[in-house]
Amino acid sequence: MPLLDPHESLGFHCNLTLKAFLGALERGLKGTGVSSAQMFALAQLIASGPLSQSELVDRLSITRATGVALVDRMERDGWVTRQPNAKDGRIKLVVPTARATKIWKKVSKTGSAMLERAYRGIDPAEIETVKRILEQVRENLQA
């Protein structure tokens, strides 16, 4: 069996690309008080509305322990509150605050500008092809 060449691995290239994305995002978020992890959580909450902590953890593909710490920090920083679910009082919903909605406008522009820079010179159809391929790879690995 031949040895694995990391340069032939989509996972290796995705890892390097993720690190580049996160570095650019952290630089863009500097001074906002929002970390990249918090930005990803806010993106889910603003797009979907309030979510249970379990749903948020699943959407971010993080562990429950990491999710608890993330939501604790976001609550401490005033980005979210935990509110009882009207349908099931045992479940707390993570709800973005007015402060989070306000900063989201700035943070969203930062994210959009980063993506515009990242995708410079790449045909939008190619971006869509890459997204479809990566989604299939994720599905294959989760099966």
C-alpha positions as CSV (number, residue, x, y, z in Angstrom):
1,M,0.0,0.0,0.0
2,P,1.5,3.4,-1.0
3,L,2.1,6.0,1.7
4,L,-0.4,8.8,2.0
5,D,0.7,12.0,0.3
6,P,-1.1,14.8,2.2
7,H,-0.9,17.1,-0.9
8,E,-3.3,14.6,-2.6
9,S,-5.9,14.9,0.2
10,L,-8.9,17.2,0.0
11,G,-8.9,17.1,3.8
12,F,-5.3,18.5,3.9
13,H,-6.2,21.3,1.5
14,C,-9.4,22.0,3.4
15,N,-7.5,22.2,6.6
16,L,-5.0,24.7,5.1
17,T,-7.8,26.7,3.6
18,L,-9.8,26.8,6.8
19,K,-6.7,28.1,8.7
20,A,-6.3,30.9,6.0
21,F,-10.1,31.7,6.3
22,L,-9.9,31.8,10.1
23,G,-6.8,34.0,10.1
24,A,-8.3,36.5,7.7
25,L,-11.6,36.5,9.6
26,E,-9.9,37.1,13.0
27,R,-8.0,40.0,11.5
28,G,-11.2,41.4,10.1
29,L,-13.0,41.0,13.4
30,K,-10.4,42.7,15.4
31,G,-11.9,45.4,17.5
32,T,-15.5,44.2,17.2
33,G,-15.4,42.0,20.4
34,V,-16.6,39.1,18.3
35,S,-14.5,36.0,17.8
36,S,-14.7,33.8,14.7
37,A,-16.4,31.1,16.8
38,Q,-18.9,33.6,18.0
39,M,-19.5,34.9,14.5
40,F,-20.3,31.4,13.2
41,A,-22.8,30.9,16.1
42,L,-24.4,34.3,15.5
43,A,-24.7,33.5,11.8
44,Q,-26.7,30.4,12.7
45,L,-28.8,32.3,15.2
46,I,-29.5,35.3,13.1
47,A,-30.3,33.2,10.0
48,S,-32.5,30.6,11.8
49,G,-33.8,32.4,14.8
50,P,-33.5,31.1,18.4
51,L,-32.1,27.5,18.6
52,S,-31.7,25.1,21.5
53,Q,-28.1,24.8,22.6
54,S,-28.2,21.2,21.2
55,E,-29.3,22.4,17.8
56,L,-26.6,25.1,17.8
57,V,-23.9,22.6,18.7
58,D,-25.1,20.3,15.9
59,R,-25.1,23.1,13.3
60,L,-21.6,24.2,14.3
61,S,-20.3,20.6,14.4
62,I,-18.7,21.2,17.8
63,T,-18.8,19.1,21.0
64,R,-21.4,19.8,23.7
65,A,-18.7,20.9,26.1
66,T,-17.3,23.4,23.6
67,G,-20.9,24.6,22.9
68,V,-21.6,25.2,26.6
69,A,-18.4,27.2,26.9
70,L,-19.1,29.2,23.7
71,V,-22.7,30.0,24.8
72,D,-21.5,30.9,28.3
73,R,-18.9,33.4,26.8
74,M,-21.5,34.8,24.4
75,E,-24.0,35.3,27.2
76,R,-21.3,36.9,29.4
77,D,-20.4,39.2,26.5
78,G,-24.0,40.2,25.9
79,W,-24.4,38.5,22.5
80,V,-27.1,36.0,23.5
81,T,-29.5,35.2,26.3
82,R,-30.9,31.8,27.3
83,Q,-34.7,31.8,27.4
84,P,-37.2,29.0,28.2
85,N,-38.7,27.3,25.2
86,A,-42.5,28.1,25.2
87,K,-43.3,24.6,23.9
88,D,-41.0,22.7,26.2
89,G,-39.9,24.4,29.5
90,R,-37.1,21.9,29.9
91,I,-35.3,23.4,26.9
92,K,-33.5,26.7,26.9
93,L,-33.2,28.6,23.6
94,V,-30.2,30.6,22.7
95,V,-31.5,33.9,21.5
96,P,-29.4,36.7,19.9
97,T,-29.7,40.0,21.7
98,A,-30.3,43.4,20.2
99,R,-26.6,44.1,20.7
100,A,-25.8,41.0,18.6
101,T,-28.2,42.0,15.8
102,K,-26.6,45.4,15.7
103,I,-23.0,44.1,15.5
104,W,-24.1,41.5,13.0
105,K,-24.4,44.1,10.3
106,K,-20.7,45.1,10.8
107,V,-19.5,41.5,11.2
108,S,-21.5,40.3,8.2
109,K,-19.8,42.9,6.0
110,T,-16.4,41.8,7.3
111,G,-17.3,38.2,6.4
112,S,-18.6,39.2,3.0
113,A,-15.5,41.2,2.2
114,M,-13.3,38.3,3.2
115,L,-15.2,35.9,0.9
116,E,-15.0,38.4,-2.0
117,R,-11.2,38.6,-1.5
118,A,-10.9,34.8,-1.2
119,Y,-13.0,34.1,-4.3
120,R,-11.2,36.8,-6.4
121,G,-10.4,35.4,-9.9
122,I,-12.5,32.3,-9.4
123,D,-15.6,31.7,-11.6
124,P,-18.8,31.5,-9.4
125,A,-19.7,28.3,-11.1
126,E,-16.5,26.8,-9.9
127,I,-17.2,27.9,-6.3
128,E,-20.6,26.1,-6.5
129,T,-18.9,23.0,-7.9
130,V,-16.5,22.9,-5.0
131,K,-19.3,23.4,-2.5
132,R,-21.2,20.4,-4.0
133,I,-18.1,18.2,-4.0
134,L,-17.3,19.1,-0.4
135,E,-20.9,18.4,0.7
136,Q,-20.6,15.0,-1.0
137,V,-17.3,14.3,0.8
138,R,-18.9,15.2,4.1
139,E,-21.9,12.9,3.4
140,N,-19.6,10.1,2.4
141,L,-17.6,10.4,5.6
142,Q,-20.7,10.7,7.9
143,A,-22.3,7.6,6.4
